[in-house]
Amino acid sequence: MKNIRKSSDEKIKYPSLSETIAINERVRKQYVPFDLDGGINNN
């Protein structure tokens, strides 16, 4: 049971990779007015 508890705690502490990417995308769109390729971001 300890191992199951530990893994569930880690899931709470560390978001999944896809969630991290989505958060990074939101933050980047807030502070960067253009995409990484230089195109204007219309979102």
CHARMM internal coordinates of N, CA and C (Angstrom, degrees):
IC EDIT
DIST 1 N 1 CA 1.4720
DIST 1 CA 1 C 1.5309
ANGL 1 N 1 CA 1 C 111.28
DIST 1 C 2 N 1.3138
ANGL 1 CA 1 C 2 N 115.56
DIHE 1 N 1 CA 1 C 2 N -31.54
DIST 2 N 2 CA 1.4648
ANGL 1 C 2 N 2 CA 117.29
DIHE 1 CA 1 C 2 N 2 CA -179.88
DIST 2 CA 2 C 1.5252
ANGL 2 N 2 CA 2 C 111.35
DIHE 1 C 2 N 2 CA 2 C -61.48
DIST 2 C 3 N 1.3299
ANGL 2 CA 2 C 3 N 116.14
DIHE 2 N 2 CA 2 C 3 N -41.11
DIST 3 N 3 CA 1.4593
ANGL 2 C 3 N 3 CA 118.70
DIHE 2 CA 2 C 3 N 3 CA -178.80
DIST 3 CA 3 C 1.5265
ANGL 3 N 3 CA 3 C 111.16
DIHE 2 C 3 N 3 CA 3 C -64.43
DIST 3 C 4 N 1.3263
ANGL 3 CA 3 C 4 N 116.72
DIHE 3 N 3 CA 3 C 4 N -40.57
DIST 4 N 4 CA 1.4671
ANGL 3 C 4 N 4 CA 120.03
DIHE 3 CA 3 C 4 N 4 CA 179.09
DIST 4 CA 4 C 1.5272
ANGL 4 N 4 CA 4 C 109.84
DIHE 3 C 4 N 4 CA 4 C -63.88
DIST 4 C 5 N 1.3121
ANGL 4 CA 4 C 5 N 116.49
DIHE 4 N 4 CA 4 C 5 N -43.80
DIST 5 N 5 CA 1.4615
ANGL 4 C 5 N 5 CA 120.42
DIHE 4 CA 4 C 5 N 5 CA 179.40
DIST 5 CA 5 C 1.5272
ANGL 5 N 5 CA 5 C 110.98
DIHE 4 C 5 N 5 CA 5 C -61.36
DIST 5 C 6 N 1.3242
ANGL 5 CA 5 C 6 N 115.84
DIHE 5 N 5 CA 5 C 6 N -43.63
DIST 6 N 6 CA 1.4605
ANGL 5 C 6 N 6 CA 119.49
DIHE 5 CA 5 C 6 N 6 CA -178.39
DIST 6 CA 6 C 1.5280
ANGL 6 N 6 CA 6 C 111.13
DIHE 5 C 6 N 6 CA 6 C -62.53
DIST 6 C 7 N 1.3414
ANGL 6 CA 6 C 7 N 116.39
DIHE 6 N 6 CA 6 C 7 N -43.52
DIST 7 N 7 CA 1.4551
ANGL 6 C 7 N 7 CA 118.89
DIHE 6 CA 6 C 7 N 7 CA -177.93
DIST 7 CA 7 C 1.5301
ANGL 7 N 7 CA 7 C 110.78
DIHE 6 C 7 N 7 CA 7 C -66.83
DIST 7 C 8 N 1.3256
ANGL 7 CA 7 C 8 N 117.44
DIHE 7 N 7 CA 7 C 8 N -36.26
DIST 8 N 8 CA 1.4621
ANGL 7 C 8 N 8 CA 119.05
DIHE 7 CA 7 C 8 N 8 CA 178.66
DIST 8 CA 8 C 1.5237
ANGL 8 N 8 CA 8 C 110.22
DIHE 7 C 8 N 8 CA 8 C -69.77
DIST 8 C 9 N 1.3279
ANGL 8 CA 8 C 9 N 118.35
DIHE 8 N 8 CA 8 C 9 N -35.63
DIST 9 N 9 CA 1.4614
ANGL 8 C 9 N 9 CA 120.28
DIHE 8 CA 8 C 9 N 9 CA 175.46
DIST 9 CA 9 C 1.5257
ANGL 9 N 9 CA 9 C 110.66
DIHE 8 C 9 N 9 CA 9 C -63.55
DIST 9 C 10 N 1.3244
ANGL 9 CA 9 C 10 N 116.35
DIHE 9 N 9 CA 9 C 10 N -40.19
DIST 10 N 10 CA 1.4569
ANGL 9 C 10 N 10 CA 119.20
DIHE 9 CA 9 C 10 N 10 CA 179.61
DIST 10 CA 10 C 1.5222
ANGL 10 N 10 CA 10 C 111.00
DIHE 9 C 10 N 10 CA 10 C -65.10
DIST 10 C 11 N 1.3211
ANGL 10 CA 10 C 11 N 116.96
DIHE 10 N 10 CA 10 C 11 N -35.62
DIST 11 N 11 CA 1.4692
ANGL 10 C 11 N 11 CA 119.13
DIHE 10 CA 10 C 11 N 11 CA 177.83
DIST 11 CA 11 C 1.5251
ANGL 11 N 11 CA 11 C 110.43
DIHE 10 C 11 N 11 CA 11 C -63.06
DIST 11 C 12 N 1.3373
ANGL 11 CA 11 C 12 N 117.19
DIHE 11 N 11 CA 11 C 12 N -36.60
DIST 12 N 12 CA 1.4618
ANGL 11 C 12 N 12 CA 119.90
DIHE 11 CA 11 C 12 N 12 CA 179.16
DIST 12 CA 12 C 1.5306
ANGL 12 N 12 CA 12 C 109.69
DIHE 11 C 12 N 12 CA 12 C -69.54
DIST 12 C 13 N 1.3237
ANGL 12 CA 12 C 13 N 116.27
DIHE 12 N 12 CA 12 C 13 N -42.75
DIST 13 N 13 CA 1.4635
ANGL 12 C 13 N 13 CA 119.66
DIHE 12 CA 12 C 13 N 13 CA -175.59
DIST 13 CA 13 C 1.5167
ANGL 13 N 13 CA 13 C 111.77
DIHE 12 C 13 N 13 CA 13 C -72.93
DIST 13 C 14 N 1.3364
ANGL 13 CA 13 C 14 N 116.83
DIHE 13 N 13 CA 13 C 14 N -41.00
DIST 14 N 14 CA 1.4519
ANGL 13 C 14 N 14 CA 120.28
DIHE 13 CA 13 C 14 N 14 CA -174.62
DIST 14 CA 14 C 1.5249
ANGL 14 N 14 CA 14 C 109.41
DIHE 13 C 14 N 14 CA 14 C -112.18
DIST 14 C 15 N 1.3256
ANGL 14 CA 14 C 15 N 118.23
DIHE 14 N 14 CA 14 C 15 N 111.15
DIST 15 N 15 CA 1.4646
ANGL 14 C 15 N 15 CA 120.25
DIHE 14 CA 14 C 15 N 15 CA 178.47
DIST 15 CA 15 C 1.5228
ANGL 15 N 15 CA 15 C 110.30
DIHE 14 C 15 N 15 CA 15 C -66.25
DIST 15 C 16 N 1.3044
ANGL 15 CA 15 C 16 N 115.66
DIHE 15 N 15 CA 15 C 16 N 159.50
DIST 16 N 16 CA 1.4617
ANGL 15 C 16 N 16 CA 119.60
DIHE 15 CA 15 C 16 N 16 CA -179.74
DIST 16 CA 16 C 1.5299
ANGL 16 N 16 CA 16 C 109.83
DIHE 15 C 16 N 16 CA 16 C -67.90
DIST 16 C 17 N 1.3192
ANGL 16 CA 16 C 17 N 115.86
DIHE 16 N 16 CA 16 C 17 N 163.96
DIST 17 N 17 CA 1.4598
ANGL 16 C 17 N 17 CA 120.07
DIHE 16 CA 16 C 17 N 17 CA -177.69
DIST 17 CA 17 C 1.5248
ANGL 17 N 17 CA 17 C 110.93
DIHE 16 C 17 N 17 CA 17 C -60.80
DIST 17 C 18 N 1.3303
ANGL 17 CA 17 C 18 N 117.69
DIHE 17 N 17 CA 17 C 18 N -41.02
DIST 18 N 18 CA 1.4653
ANGL 17 C 18 N 18 CA 119.93
DIHE 17 CA 17 C 18 N 18 CA -179.07
DIST 18 CA 18 C 1.5218
ANGL 18 N 18 CA 18 C 110.79
DIHE 17 C 18 N 18 CA 18 C -64.99
DIST 18 C 19 N 1.3349
ANGL 18 CA 18 C 19 N 117.33
DIHE 18 N 18 CA 18 C 19 N -38.73
DIST 19 N 19 CA 1.4620
ANGL 18 C 19 N 19 CA 119.42
DIHE 18 CA 18 C 19 N 19 CA 177.45
DIST 19 CA 19 C 1.5225
ANGL 19 N 19 CA 19 C 110.53
DIHE 18 C 19 N 19 CA 19 C -65.33
DIST 19 C 20 N 1.3276
ANGL 19 CA 19 C 20 N 117.35
DIHE 19 N 19 CA 19 C 20 N -40.63
DIST 20 N 20 CA 1.4620
ANGL 19 C 20 N 20 CA 120.66
DIHE 19 CA 19 C 20 N 20 CA 178.60
DIST 20 CA 20 C 1.5154
ANGL 20 N 20 CA 20 C 110.58
DIHE 19 C 20 N 20 CA 20 C -61.97
DIST 20 C 21 N 1.3337
ANGL 20 CA 20 C 21 N 117.18
DIHE 20 N 20 CA 20 C 21 N -42.87
DIST 21 N 21 CA 1.4626
ANGL 20 C 21 N 21 CA 120.58
DIHE 20 CA 20 C 21 N 21 CA 179.37
DIST 21 CA 21 C 1.5251
ANGL 21 N 21 CA 21 C 110.02
DIHE 20 C 21 N 21 CA 21 C -63.29
DIST 21 C 22 N 1.3321
ANGL 21 CA 21 C 22 N 117.90
DIHE 21 N 21 CA 21 C 22 N -42.02
DIST 22 N 22 CA 1.4627
ANGL 21 C 22 N 22 CA 120.74
DIHE 21 CA 21 C 22 N 22 CA -179.57
DIST 22 CA 22 C 1.5220
ANGL 22 N 22 CA 22 C 110.30
DIHE 21 C 22 N 22 CA 22 C -63.38
DIST 22 C 23 N 1.3302
ANGL 22 CA 22 C 23 N 117.20
DIHE 22 N 22 CA 22 C 23 N -41.89
DIST 23 N 23 CA 1.4685
ANGL 22 C 23 N 23 CA 120.05
DIHE 22 CA 22 C 23 N 23 CA 178.33
DIST 23 CA 23 C 1.5241
ANGL 23 N 23 CA 23 C 109.66
DIHE 22 C 23 N 23 CA 23 C -63.56
DIST 23 C 24 N 1.3311
ANGL 23 CA 23 C 24 N 117.37
DIHE 23 N 23 CA 23 C 24 N -44.39
DIST 24 N 24 CA 1.4597
ANGL 23 C 24 N 24 CA 120.40
DIHE 23 CA 23 C 24 N 24 CA 179.56
DIST 24 CA 24 C 1.5232
ANGL 24 N 24 CA 24 C 110.79
DIHE 23 C 24 N 24 CA 24 C -61.03
DIST 24 C 25 N 1.3306
ANGL 24 CA 24 C 25 N 117.92
DIHE 24 N 24 CA 24 C 25 N -38.99
DIST 25 N 25 CA 1.4607
ANGL 24 C 25 N 25 CA 121.39
DIHE 24 CA 24 C 25 N 25 CA 177.89
DIST 25 CA 25 C 1.5249
ANGL 25 N 25 CA 25 C 110.72
DIHE 24 C 25 N 25 CA 25 C -62.38
DIST 25 C 26 N 1.3483
ANGL 25 CA 25 C 26 N 117.33
DIHE 25 N 25 CA 25 C 26 N -44.59
DIST 26 N 26 CA 1.4619
ANGL 25 C 26 N 26 CA 120.05
DIHE 25 CA 25 C 26 N 26 CA 179.07
DIST 26 CA 26 C 1.5181
ANGL 26 N 26 CA 26 C 111.02
DIHE 25 C 26 N 26 CA 26 C -61.88
DIST 26 C 27 N 1.3220
ANGL 26 CA 26 C 27 N 116.48
DIHE 26 N 26 CA 26 C 27 N -44.84
DIST 27 N 27 CA 1.4679
ANGL 26 C 27 N 27 CA 119.57
DIHE 26 CA 26 C 27 N 27 CA -178.65
DIST 27 CA 27 C 1.5202
ANGL 27 N 27 CA 27 C 110.29
DIHE 26 C 27 N 27 CA 27 C -64.64
DIST 27 C 28 N 1.3355
ANGL 27 CA 27 C 28 N 116.30
DIHE 27 N 27 CA 27 C 28 N -42.36
DIST 28 N 28 CA 1.4598
ANGL 27 C 28 N 28 CA 119.40
DIHE 27 CA 27 C 28 N 28 CA -178.38
DIST 28 CA 28 C 1.5310
ANGL 28 N 28 CA 28 C 110.60
DIHE 27 C 28 N 28 CA 28 C -64.59
DIST 28 C 29 N 1.3224
ANGL 28 CA 28 C 29 N 117.50
DIHE 28 N 28 CA 28 C 29 N -38.97
DIST 29 N 29 CA 1.4653
ANGL 28 C 29 N 29 CA 119.58
DIHE 28 CA 28 C 29 N 29 CA -179.75
DIST 29 CA 29 C 1.5215
ANGL 29 N 29 CA 29 C 110.90
DIHE 28 C 29 N 29 CA 29 C -69.95
DIST 29 C 30 N 1.3437
ANGL 29 CA 29 C 30 N 117.48
DIHE 29 N 29 CA 29 C 30 N -27.80
DIST 30 N 30 CA 1.4623
ANGL 29 C 30 N 30 CA 119.11
DIHE 29 CA 29 C 30 N 30 CA 177.15
DIST 30 CA 30 C 1.5239
ANGL 30 N 30 CA 30 C 110.94
DIHE 29 C 30 N 30 CA 30 C -68.42
DIST 30 C 31 N 1.3286
ANGL 30 CA 30 C 31 N 117.34
DIHE 30 N 30 CA 30 C 31 N -41.22
DIST 31 N 31 CA 1.4605
ANGL 30 C 31 N 31 CA 120.51
DIHE 30 CA 30 C 31 N 31 CA -168.69
DIST 31 CA 31 C 1.5201
ANGL 31 N 31 CA 31 C 113.75
DIHE 30 C 31 N 31 CA 31 C -107.00
DIST 31 C 32 N 1.3380
ANGL 31 CA 31 C 32 N 118.19
DIHE 31 N 31 CA 31 C 32 N -13.84
DIST 32 N 32 CA 1.4615
ANGL 31 C 32 N 32 CA 120.73
DIHE 31 CA 31 C 32 N 32 CA -179.11
DIST 32 CA 32 C 1.5236
ANGL 32 N 32 CA 32 C 108.34
DIHE 31 C 32 N 32 CA 32 C -116.35
DIST 32 C 33 N 1.3364
ANGL 32 CA 32 C 33 N 117.91
DIHE 32 N 32 CA 32 C 33 N 116.06
DIST 33 N 33 CA 1.4670
ANGL 32 C 33 N 33 CA 120.21
DIHE 32 CA 32 C 33 N 33 CA -174.42
DIST 33 CA 33 C 1.5217
ANGL 33 N 33 CA 33 C 113.32
DIHE 32 C 33 N 33 CA 33 C -78.13
DIST 33 C 34 N 1.3233
ANGL 33 CA 33 C 34 N 119.07
DIHE 33 N 33 CA 33 C 34 N 0.87
DIST 34 N 34 CA 1.4581
ANGL 33 C 34 N 34 CA 121.03
DIHE 33 CA 33 C 34 N 34 CA 179.43
DIST 34 CA 34 C 1.5176
ANGL 34 N 34 CA 34 C 109.65
DIHE 33 C 34 N 34 CA 34 C -141.20
DIST 34 C 35 N 1.3371
ANGL 34 CA 34 C 35 N 115.43
DIHE 34 N 34 CA 34 C 35 N 157.67
DIST 35 N 35 CA 1.4572
ANGL 34 C 35 N 35 CA 120.03
DIHE 34 CA 34 C 35 N 35 CA 178.05
DIST 35 CA 35 C 1.5265
ANGL 35 N 35 CA 35 C 109.89
DIHE 34 C 35 N 35 CA 35 C -73.95
DIST 35 C 36 N 1.3295
ANGL 35 CA 35 C 36 N 115.92
DIHE 35 N 35 CA 35 C 36 N 168.66
DIST 36 N 36 CA 1.4624
ANGL 35 C 36 N 36 CA 119.64
DIHE 35 CA 35 C 36 N 36 CA -176.47
DIST 36 CA 36 C 1.5230
ANGL 36 N 36 CA 36 C 111.82
DIHE 35 C 36 N 36 CA 36 C -63.95
DIST 36 C 37 N 1.3389
ANGL 36 CA 36 C 37 N 118.21
DIHE 36 N 36 CA 36 C 37 N -25.57
DIST 37 N 37 CA 1.4627
ANGL 36 C 37 N 37 CA 120.07
DIHE 36 CA 36 C 37 N 37 CA 179.98
DIST 37 CA 37 C 1.5247
ANGL 37 N 37 CA 37 C 111.51
DIHE 36 C 37 N 37 CA 37 C -83.57
DIST 37 C 38 N 1.3221
ANGL 37 CA 37 C 38 N 118.54
DIHE 37 N 37 CA 37 C 38 N 0.98
DIST 38 N 38 CA 1.4535
ANGL 37 C 38 N 38 CA 121.66
DIHE 37 CA 37 C 38 N 38 CA 177.38
DIST 38 CA 38 C 1.5153
ANGL 38 N 38 CA 38 C 113.36
DIHE 37 C 38 N 38 CA 38 C 96.97
DIST 38 C 39 N 1.3390
ANGL 38 CA 38 C 39 N 118.02
DIHE 38 N 38 CA 38 C 39 N -4.95
DIST 39 N 39 CA 1.4587
ANGL 38 C 39 N 39 CA 120.32
DIHE 38 CA 38 C 39 N 39 CA 179.18
DIST 39 CA 39 C 1.5217
ANGL 39 N 39 CA 39 C 111.09
DIHE 38 C 39 N 39 CA 39 C -74.28
DIST 39 C 40 N 1.3221
ANGL 39 CA 39 C 40 N 117.03
DIHE 39 N 39 CA 39 C 40 N 150.47
DIST 40 N 40 CA 1.4619
ANGL 39 C 40 N 40 CA 120.52
DIHE 39 CA 39 C 40 N 40 CA 178.22
DIST 40 CA 40 C 1.5230
ANGL 40 N 40 CA 40 C 109.07
DIHE 39 C 40 N 40 CA 40 C -69.44
DIST 40 C 41 N 1.3206
ANGL 40 CA 40 C 41 N 116.83
DIHE 40 N 40 CA 40 C 41 N 138.04
DIST 41 N 41 CA 1.4682
ANGL 40 C 41 N 41 CA 121.57
DIHE 40 CA 40 C 41 N 41 CA 179.11
DIST 41 CA 41 C 1.5229
ANGL 41 N 41 CA 41 C 108.57
DIHE 40 C 41 N 41 CA 41 C -94.18
DIST 41 C 42 N 1.3403
ANGL 41 CA 41 C 42 N 116.44
DIHE 41 N 41 CA 41 C 42 N 111.95
DIST 42 N 42 CA 1.4614
ANGL 41 C 42 N 42 CA 120.64
DIHE 41 CA 41 C 42 N 42 CA -176.50
DIST 42 CA 42 C 1.5189
ANGL 42 N 42 CA 42 C 113.44
DIHE 41 C 42 N 42 CA 42 C -91.07
DIST 42 C 43 N 1.3206
ANGL 42 CA 42 C 43 N 118.24
DIHE 42 N 42 CA 42 C 43 N -0.79
DIST 43 N 43 CA 1.4724
ANGL 42 C 43 N 43 CA 119.96
DIHE 42 CA 42 C 43 N 43 CA -177.18
DIST 43 CA 43 C 1.5100
ANGL 43 N 43 CA 43 C 109.81
DIHE 42 C 43 N 43 CA 43 C -73.64
END
COOR INIT
IC SEED 1 N 1 CA 1 C
IC BUILD
